[in-house]
Amino acid sequence: MEKDKVDKQESRKSRGIGLKWLSVLLAILTVLVSVLLLLASYRISSSSKDLQEASDAYIRGQITANQLKQGSDNLTTHVRSFVVTGKIKYLDYYIKEKTELKAFDNAYEELNSILEDDNLKASLKMINDYEDKLKESEAKAILMAMEYYGITDQKYYDALSGYNLTSYEASLSLDDKHDKSISLAFGGDSELVHYGDYDMYKKIVEDNVDSFIKQLASATQNDQAESMKSLDNSVFALRRMTIYSMLFLMLMAFTILNFVVRPLLKNIEHINTHDYLEEEGVYEIKYLATSYNQMMSRVNDNQKKLSYEASHDALTGLFNRQAYLDNIRSFEDAKICFLHLDVDNFKHINDTYGHDVGDRYLKKVAAVLEKSFRKGDQIYRLGGDEFAVIMDEIDKENAQIVIDKVEMIEEALIDGSDGVPVSAVSVGATFYTGAGDVDRVYKEADLALYAAKNSGKGKLVFYDESMANDTIEKIED
């Protein structure tokens, strides 16, 4: 299959003319066309200035109109992120966008300065008016969310000094203010016909920006039509322009070679080697290279995310059982202490307080383990209420370190000041010195854990060979 694919690619290469030779051919044809232009001067128009200016004005207006829309979207994204998460960084992003970057305001001022058509100016003013309504809703949402999250920094209030809550809004409870801030930022909760005010104003802004771009295109087409008429009045400069055209076309061929063909060929090599593209050449190639690089970056990020999710427990963020199975072989030549931990009475916690509290307790155990052990130690949630820790470079001579760690864990877990039920963990531990099958550490630690459970729970027991013998005797009995 791979060979067929390569053969097809080679076949495509052999058919037709490559970009490089096509550009050379275009250069030759340019000279010939220029000679023909001298013989057919009556058919050529020389002036395209007005047409170019009209096109440039449209491109500039369209880009600026899109910046107008993007600026509004940036504010929406930041305010929604802040009211939902309460993270200061989103509030800072919003304030920076509103007071420093001013993407919407700058785009509005630029468009207002370059537009001459009254209808377009009226449409632009309507967009600005509804954006002001959006900003008012955003400001109120932020003010109420700041109260809910306990943010009192005066600089944020100064940045929003032009907006105030109504007496009704100010009188709401913190929870109601939070709900109201979300409602203001997301535009209500109706799913059928009606939008909330924010959604309605947002849609009006977006629709009017799209309509504005269409009006701009229509106005540009009229200007272009007028420019086309003026071309017929420029025939008198045909011979002179023919010479200029020849030089221009030669330059165009050179430009295509330098700014189109060369970047394309270079980026084809990057694609074949799965490298990021070089963002050079004409605008279109730069744009495509940027888009490709962004896509490649997202693919790499997604691969990292999938790899993380495959090796980490979703609830606690610790390594999962699969990660343990993948990693344990790397300790075959190492000295380690393997700890197998089991939460005592976890079923009782779940049955009495509910699974939400049970999950909170498991998260607490995970946090305590991460705080108690070194960064080089590996911590796993094997499943349910079972955890494991691999302490690297620890042998029997360092047993006291293990004992101290477990005591530290027990002290943290019996602290119920955080509202999580008090419990303990039983721990089975075993040492491995790099000899034999490293997989045995799990079995040995499990036997030690069994002994710890039988001795009254909430204890640490180190494995010894008698535990294996006791197990054999129990099986034989």
VOGU-267955 format. One record per residue (C-alpha): y, z, x; residue number from 1. Coordinates in nm, 2 decimals. Example, Ala and Ser with C-alpha at 12.3 -4.5 7.8 and 13.67 -1.06 7.14 Angstrom:
% residues 2
[[-0.45,0.78,1.23],1]
[[-0.11,0.71,1.37],2]
END
This chain:
% residues 477
[[0.00,0.00,0.00],1]
[[0.24,0.09,0.28],2]
[[0.15,-0.23,0.47],3]
[[0.22,-0.44,0.16],4]
[[0.56,-0.27,0.12],5]
[[0.65,-0.35,0.49],6]
[[0.53,-0.71,0.44],7]
[[0.75,-0.75,0.14],8]
[[1.05,-0.61,0.33],9]
[[0.98,-0.85,0.62],10]
[[0.95,-1.13,0.36],11]
[[1.29,-1.05,0.21],12]
[[1.44,-1.05,0.56],13]
[[1.31,-1.39,0.63],14]
[[1.45,-1.54,0.31],15]
[[1.82,-1.62,0.29],16]
[[2.10,-1.55,0.54],17]
[[2.18,-1.21,0.68],18]
[[2.52,-1.04,0.63],19]
[[2.62,-1.11,0.99],20]
[[2.56,-1.49,0.97],21]
[[2.69,-1.51,0.62],22]
[[3.02,-1.37,0.75],23]
[[3.03,-1.63,1.03],24]
[[2.96,-1.90,0.77],25]
[[3.25,-1.76,0.56],26]
[[3.48,-1.78,0.85],27]
[[3.39,-2.15,0.91],28]
[[3.43,-2.23,0.54],29]
[[3.76,-2.05,0.54],30]
[[3.89,-2.30,0.80],31]
[[3.76,-2.59,0.60],32]
[[3.91,-2.46,0.28],33]
[[4.24,-2.41,0.45],34]
[[4.24,-2.78,0.56],35]
[[4.15,-2.88,0.20],36]
[[4.44,-2.67,0.08],37]
[[4.68,-2.88,0.29],38]
[[4.55,-3.19,0.10],39]
[[4.56,-3.03,-0.24],40]
[[4.88,-2.83,-0.21],41]
[[4.99,-2.91,-0.57],42]
[[4.70,-2.69,-0.70],43]
[[4.78,-2.38,-0.50],44]
[[5.02,-2.10,-0.60],45]
[[5.17,-1.89,-0.32],46]
[[5.30,-1.58,-0.47],47]
[[5.09,-1.29,-0.58],48]
[[5.33,-1.00,-0.51],49]
[[5.39,-0.90,-0.87],50]
[[5.03,-0.93,-0.95],51]
[[4.94,-0.71,-0.65],52]
[[5.21,-0.45,-0.75],53]
[[5.08,-0.44,-1.10],54]
[[4.72,-0.38,-0.98],55]
[[4.83,-0.12,-0.73],56]
[[5.03,0.06,-1.00],57]
[[4.72,0.06,-1.23],58]
[[4.49,0.19,-0.95],59]
[[4.74,0.46,-0.86],60]
[[4.79,0.55,-1.23],61]
[[4.41,0.56,-1.30],62]
[[4.34,0.77,-0.99],63]
[[4.62,1.01,-1.08],64]
[[4.50,1.03,-1.44],65]
[[4.16,1.12,-1.32],66]
[[4.31,1.39,-1.10],67]
[[4.49,1.52,-1.41],68]
[[4.15,1.56,-1.59],69]
[[3.99,1.71,-1.28],70]
[[4.26,1.97,-1.24],71]
[[4.21,2.08,-1.60],72]
[[3.83,2.09,-1.55],73]
[[3.87,2.30,-1.23],74]
[[4.07,2.56,-1.42],75]
[[3.81,2.57,-1.70],76]
[[3.52,2.61,-1.46],77]
[[3.69,2.90,-1.27],78]
[[3.79,3.09,-1.58],79]
[[3.45,3.06,-1.74],80]
[[3.28,3.17,-1.42],81]
[[3.51,3.47,-1.40],82]
[[3.48,3.60,-1.75],83]
[[3.10,3.57,-1.74],84]
[[3.03,3.71,-1.39],85]
[[3.34,3.92,-1.32],86]
[[3.34,3.80,-0.96],87]
[[3.68,3.82,-0.79],88]
[[3.62,3.50,-0.60],89]
[[3.63,3.29,-0.93],90]
[[3.96,3.47,-1.03],91]
[[4.10,3.39,-0.68],92]
[[3.99,3.02,-0.73],93]
[[4.16,3.01,-1.06],94]
[[4.49,3.16,-0.93],95]
[[4.49,2.94,-0.63],96]
[[4.43,2.63,-0.84],97]
[[4.70,2.73,-1.09],98]
[[4.97,2.85,-0.84],99]
[[4.90,2.66,-0.51],100]
[[4.68,2.35,-0.56],101]
[[4.83,2.26,-0.90],102]
[[4.61,1.95,-0.93],103]
[[4.70,1.91,-1.30],104]
[[5.07,1.98,-1.26],105]
[[5.11,1.76,-0.95],106]
[[4.93,1.47,-1.12],107]
[[5.14,1.51,-1.43],108]
[[5.47,1.51,-1.23],109]
[[5.36,1.20,-1.03],110]
[[5.26,1.01,-1.35],111]
[[5.58,1.11,-1.52],112]
[[5.78,0.98,-1.23],113]
[[5.61,0.64,-1.20],114]
[[5.57,0.55,-1.57],115]
[[5.82,0.34,-1.74],116]
[[5.66,0.27,-2.07],117]
[[5.78,0.52,-2.34],118]
[[5.44,0.52,-2.53],119]
[[5.26,0.61,-2.21],120]
[[5.51,0.89,-2.14],121]
[[5.46,1.02,-2.50],122]
[[5.08,1.03,-2.45],123]
[[5.13,1.21,-2.12],124]
[[5.35,1.47,-2.28],125]
[[5.09,1.53,-2.55],126]
[[4.83,1.59,-2.28],127]
[[5.05,1.84,-2.11],128]
[[5.13,2.02,-2.43],129]
[[4.76,2.08,-2.51],130]
[[4.69,2.17,-2.15],131]
[[4.96,2.45,-2.19],132]
[[4.76,2.57,-2.49],133]
[[4.44,2.58,-2.28],134]
[[4.62,2.77,-2.00],135]
[[4.74,3.03,-2.26],136]
[[4.38,3.08,-2.38],137]
[[4.26,3.10,-2.02],138]
[[4.52,3.35,-1.93],139]
[[4.43,3.58,-2.22],140]
[[4.07,3.55,-2.15],141]
[[4.13,3.65,-1.79],142]
[[4.35,3.94,-1.88],143]
[[4.09,4.09,-2.12],144]
[[3.81,4.02,-1.87],145]
[[4.01,4.20,-1.60],146]
[[4.03,4.51,-1.81],147]
[[3.66,4.49,-1.89],148]
[[3.56,4.46,-1.52],149]
[[3.82,4.72,-1.41],150]
[[4.03,4.49,-1.20],151]
[[4.37,4.64,-1.15],152]
[[4.51,4.44,-0.85],153]
[[4.88,4.38,-0.94],154]
[[4.89,4.03,-0.78],155]
[[4.67,3.89,-1.05],156]
[[4.89,4.03,-1.32],157]
[[5.19,3.89,-1.14],158]
[[5.02,3.55,-1.13],159]
[[4.97,3.57,-1.51],160]
[[5.31,3.73,-1.59],161]
[[5.40,3.46,-1.83],162]
[[5.12,3.55,-2.07],163]
[[5.07,3.86,-2.29],164]
[[4.80,3.98,-2.52],165]
[[4.88,4.03,-2.89],166]
[[4.88,4.38,-3.02],167]
[[4.55,4.31,-3.19],168]
[[4.39,4.19,-2.87],169]
[[4.53,4.48,-2.67],170]
[[4.38,4.73,-2.92],171]
[[4.02,4.59,-2.88],172]
[[3.75,4.80,-2.71],173]
[[3.64,4.69,-2.36],174]
[[3.32,4.54,-2.50],175]
[[3.51,4.36,-2.77],176]
[[3.76,4.24,-2.51],177]
[[3.48,4.10,-2.30],178]
[[3.33,3.92,-2.60],179]
[[3.68,3.79,-2.70],180]
[[3.74,3.67,-2.34],181]
[[3.42,3.47,-2.35],182]
[[3.50,3.34,-2.69],183]
[[3.84,3.23,-2.57],184]
[[3.70,3.06,-2.26],185]
[[3.41,2.89,-2.43],186]
[[3.58,2.80,-2.76],187]
[[3.37,2.99,-3.01],188]
[[3.01,2.98,-3.11],189]
[[2.98,2.72,-3.38],190]
[[2.71,2.46,-3.32],191]
[[2.77,2.22,-3.60],192]
[[3.11,2.07,-3.70],193]
[[3.40,2.30,-3.59],194]
[[3.50,2.37,-3.24],195]
[[3.67,2.69,-3.12],196]
[[4.04,2.65,-3.03],197]
[[3.96,2.61,-2.66],198]
[[3.69,2.35,-2.71],199]
[[3.92,2.16,-2.95],200]
[[4.21,2.16,-2.71],201]
[[3.98,2.07,-2.42],202]
[[3.84,1.77,-2.61],203]
[[4.19,1.66,-2.71],204]
[[4.30,1.67,-2.35],205]
[[3.99,1.47,-2.24],206]
[[4.02,1.22,-2.52],207]
[[4.39,1.17,-2.46],208]
[[4.34,1.12,-2.08],209]
[[4.08,0.85,-2.16],210]
[[4.31,0.70,-2.41],211]
[[4.60,0.71,-2.16],212]
[[4.39,0.53,-1.90],213]
[[4.31,0.25,-2.16],214]
[[4.68,0.22,-2.25],215]
[[4.76,0.20,-1.88],216]
[[4.51,-0.08,-1.84],217]
[[4.65,-0.26,-2.13],218]
[[5.00,-0.23,-2.00],219]
[[4.88,-0.35,-1.66],220]
[[4.71,-0.65,-1.81],221]
[[5.05,-0.76,-1.97],222]
[[5.22,-0.72,-1.63],223]
[[4.95,-0.92,-1.47],224]
[[4.99,-1.20,-1.72],225]
[[5.36,-1.22,-1.65],226]
[[5.28,-1.22,-1.28],227]
[[5.04,-1.51,-1.32],228]
[[5.31,-1.71,-1.49],229]
[[5.54,-1.66,-1.19],230]
[[5.27,-1.80,-0.96],231]
[[5.34,-2.15,-1.09],232]
[[5.70,-2.12,-0.98],233]
[[5.60,-2.07,-0.61],234]
[[5.45,-2.42,-0.54],235]
[[5.75,-2.51,-0.32],236]
[[5.62,-2.28,-0.05],237]
[[5.27,-2.42,-0.06],238]
[[5.25,-2.58,0.29],239]
[[5.39,-2.27,0.46],240]
[[5.16,-2.05,0.26],241]
[[4.86,-2.27,0.35],242]
[[4.91,-2.19,0.71],243]
[[4.94,-1.82,0.62],244]
[[4.63,-1.85,0.41],245]
[[4.43,-1.99,0.70],246]
[[4.53,-1.70,0.92],247]
[[4.47,-1.46,0.63],248]
[[4.13,-1.59,0.56],249]
[[4.04,-1.58,0.93],250]
[[4.16,-1.22,0.93],251]
[[3.96,-1.15,0.62],252]
[[3.64,-1.28,0.79],253]
[[3.71,-1.06,1.09],254]
[[3.78,-0.77,0.85],255]
[[3.45,-0.83,0.67],256]
[[3.26,-0.83,0.99],257]
[[3.43,-0.52,1.13],258]
[[3.47,-0.31,0.81],259]
[[3.18,-0.43,0.60],260]
[[2.90,-0.58,0.80],261]
[[2.90,-0.35,1.09],262]
[[2.92,-0.02,0.88],263]
[[2.64,-0.16,0.65],264]
[[2.41,-0.25,0.94],265]
[[2.47,0.08,1.11],266]
[[2.41,0.28,0.79],267]
[[2.09,0.08,0.72],268]
[[1.96,0.23,1.05],269]
[[2.06,0.58,0.93],270]
[[1.88,0.53,0.60],271]
[[1.56,0.42,0.78],272]
[[1.58,0.73,1.00],273]
[[1.67,0.96,0.70],274]
[[2.00,1.06,0.86],275]
[[2.33,1.11,0.70],276]
[[2.55,0.80,0.67],277]
[[2.87,0.74,0.86],278]
[[3.17,0.74,0.63],279]
[[3.35,0.44,0.78],280]
[[3.45,0.09,0.68],281]
[[3.61,-0.02,0.36],282]
[[3.67,0.22,0.07],283]
[[3.36,0.12,-0.12],284]
[[3.13,0.17,0.17],285]
[[3.29,0.51,0.24],286]
[[3.25,0.60,-0.12],287]
[[2.88,0.50,-0.12],288]
[[2.82,0.69,0.21],289]
[[2.98,1.00,0.07],290]
[[2.78,0.98,-0.25],291]
[[2.46,0.92,-0.05],292]
[[2.53,1.21,0.18],293]
[[2.60,1.44,-0.12],294]
[[2.28,1.33,-0.29],295]
[[2.08,1.39,0.03],296]
[[2.24,1.73,0.07],297]
[[2.14,1.82,-0.29],298]
[[1.79,1.70,-0.22],299]
[[1.77,1.92,0.09],300]
[[1.91,2.21,-0.11],301]
[[1.66,2.16,-0.39],302]
[[1.38,2.15,-0.14],303]
[[1.50,2.48,0.01],304]
[[1.52,2.63,-0.33],305]
[[1.17,2.52,-0.43],306]
[[1.04,2.66,-0.10],307]
[[1.21,2.99,-0.17],308]
[[1.08,3.01,-0.52],309]
[[0.73,2.93,-0.41],310]
[[0.73,3.22,-0.16],311]
[[0.94,3.49,-0.33],312]
[[0.89,3.71,-0.63],313]
[[1.13,3.62,-0.92],314]
[[1.20,3.98,-1.03],315]
[[1.25,4.16,-0.70],316]
[[1.33,3.88,-0.46],317]
[[1.06,4.00,-0.22],318]
[[0.79,3.78,-0.06],319]
[[0.51,3.72,-0.31],320]
[[0.13,3.72,-0.28],321]
[[0.13,3.35,-0.18],322]
[[0.37,3.42,0.10],323]
[[0.15,3.71,0.22],324]
[[-0.15,3.48,0.23],325]
[[0.05,3.22,0.42],326]
[[0.20,3.47,0.67],327]
[[-0.08,3.71,0.75],328]
[[-0.25,3.47,0.99],329]
[[0.06,3.48,1.21],330]
[[-0.02,3.85,1.30],331]
[[-0.37,3.78,1.44],332]
[[-0.25,3.86,1.79],333]
[[0.00,4.13,1.70],334]
[[0.00,4.51,1.66],335]
[[0.09,4.60,1.30],336]
[[0.07,4.87,1.05],337]
[[-0.02,4.74,0.70],338]
[[0.09,4.95,0.41],339]
[[-0.04,4.90,0.06],340]
[[0.18,5.07,-0.21],341]
[[0.11,5.13,-0.57],342]
[[0.35,5.28,-0.83],343]
[[0.20,5.59,-0.99],344]
[[0.20,5.61,-1.36],345]
[[0.37,5.27,-1.40],346]
[[0.18,5.19,-1.72],347]
[[0.32,5.52,-1.86],348]
[[0.67,5.41,-1.77],349]
[[0.63,5.07,-1.94],350]
[[0.47,5.22,-2.25],351]
[[0.72,5.50,-2.28],352]
[[1.05,5.34,-2.19],353]
[[0.97,4.97,-2.24],354]
[[0.92,4.68,-2.00],355]
[[1.30,4.64,-1.93],356]
[[1.30,4.99,-1.78],357]
[[0.97,4.91,-1.60],358]
[[1.14,4.61,-1.44],359]
[[1.43,4.82,-1.34],360]
[[1.20,5.06,-1.17],361]
[[1.02,4.78,-0.98],362]
[[1.36,4.65,-0.87],363]
[[1.45,5.00,-0.75],364]
[[1.12,5.02,-0.56],365]
[[1.20,4.69,-0.39],366]
[[1.55,4.79,-0.30],367]
[[1.43,5.12,-0.16],368]
[[1.16,4.94,0.05],369]
[[1.42,4.69,0.19],370]
[[1.65,4.98,0.28],371]
[[1.38,5.19,0.44],372]
[[1.22,4.94,0.67],373]
[[1.35,4.73,0.96],374]
[[1.47,4.38,0.92],375]
[[1.17,4.25,1.11],376]
[[0.93,4.42,0.88],377]
[[0.79,4.20,0.60],378]
[[0.79,4.34,0.24],379]
[[0.58,4.18,-0.04],380]
[[0.53,4.23,-0.41],381]
[[0.16,4.14,-0.45],382]
[[0.18,4.16,-0.82],383]
[[0.23,4.41,-1.11],384]
[[0.32,4.74,-0.95],385]
[[0.16,4.66,-0.61],386]
[[0.36,4.62,-0.30],387]
[[0.28,4.57,0.07],388]
[[0.47,4.62,0.40],389]
[[0.38,4.47,0.74],390]
[[0.54,4.68,1.01],391]
[[0.53,4.47,1.33],392]
[[0.47,4.64,1.68],393]
[[0.35,4.96,1.52],394]
[[0.02,5.13,1.63],395]
[[-0.15,5.47,1.58],396]
[[0.08,5.63,1.84],397]
[[0.37,5.55,1.61],398]
[[0.21,5.70,1.30],399]
[[0.49,5.95,1.26],400]
[[0.73,5.67,1.21],401]
[[0.52,5.55,0.92],402]
[[0.51,5.90,0.77],403]
[[0.88,5.93,0.80],404]
[[0.93,5.60,0.63],405]
[[0.71,5.70,0.33],406]
[[0.88,6.03,0.30],407]
[[1.22,5.85,0.29],408]
[[1.08,5.63,0.01],409]
[[0.95,5.92,-0.19],410]
[[1.29,6.10,-0.16],411]
[[1.47,5.79,-0.29],412]
[[1.23,5.74,-0.58],413]
[[1.25,6.10,-0.71],414]
[[1.63,6.06,-0.74],415]
[[1.69,5.99,-1.11],416]
[[2.07,5.98,-1.09],417]
[[2.07,5.60,-1.15],418]
[[1.90,5.65,-1.49],419]
[[1.57,5.50,-1.38],420]
[[1.26,5.73,-1.46],421]
[[1.14,5.94,-1.18],422]
[[0.80,5.85,-1.03],423]
[[0.63,5.81,-0.70],424]
[[0.41,5.57,-0.50],425]
[[0.07,5.62,-0.35],426]
[[0.04,5.45,-0.01],427]
[[-0.27,5.34,0.19],428]
[[-0.21,5.24,0.55],429]
[[-0.41,5.09,0.83],430]
[[-0.35,4.98,1.18],431]
[[-0.44,4.64,1.34],432]
[[-0.42,4.59,1.72],433]
[[-0.49,4.21,1.74],434]
[[-0.87,4.23,1.75],435]
[[-1.10,4.10,1.48],436]
[[-1.02,3.94,1.14],437]
[[-0.66,4.02,1.04],438]
[[-0.76,3.97,0.67],439]
[[-0.94,4.31,0.69],440]
[[-0.61,4.50,0.69],441]
[[-0.58,4.44,0.31],442]
[[-0.92,4.58,0.24],443]
[[-0.88,4.88,0.46],444]
[[-0.54,4.96,0.32],445]
[[-0.67,4.92,-0.03],446]
[[-0.95,5.17,0.05],447]
[[-0.69,5.41,0.19],448]
[[-0.48,5.36,-0.13],449]
[[-0.78,5.44,-0.34],450]
[[-0.83,5.76,-0.15],451]
[[-0.46,5.84,-0.19],452]
[[-0.48,5.79,-0.57],453]
[[-0.79,6.01,-0.59],454]
[[-0.63,6.29,-0.39],455]
[[-0.35,6.34,-0.65],456]
[[-0.12,6.04,-0.62],457]
[[0.22,6.03,-0.45],458]
[[0.06,6.05,-0.11],459]
[[0.01,5.86,0.21],460]
[[-0.34,5.82,0.35],461]
[[-0.44,5.64,0.67],462]
[[-0.76,5.44,0.67],463]
[[-1.06,5.56,0.88],464]
[[-1.41,5.42,0.89],465]
[[-1.56,5.69,0.68],466]
[[-1.38,5.55,0.38],467]
[[-1.58,5.22,0.42],468]
[[-1.90,5.43,0.45],469]
[[-1.81,5.63,0.14],470]
[[-1.76,5.31,-0.05],471]
[[-2.10,5.18,0.06],472]
[[-2.26,5.50,-0.05],473]
[[-2.09,5.49,-0.39],474]
[[-2.21,5.13,-0.44],475]
[[-2.57,5.23,-0.34],476]
[[-2.56,5.53,-0.58],477]
END
